[in-house]
Amino acid sequence: MTPNENVLLITGFCGGFTTFSSFADDMWVLGSKGDWGTFALYLILSVVFGVLLVWGGRALIR
């Protein structure tokens, strides 16, 4: 395996899973506590800001 393939697998692929797992666990805890307002706010803001930041980053590199 090349060094570039290692970087892709270790930081990109595995890093994405751990980040999503953290997010999903946070959502699970909020739902388990019945804190539906914070659950909805966290979900919406995470997705909306995530998409906006990707859009902004892509706009900067054009």
Beta strands, then each sheet from edge to edge (+ up, - down):
end
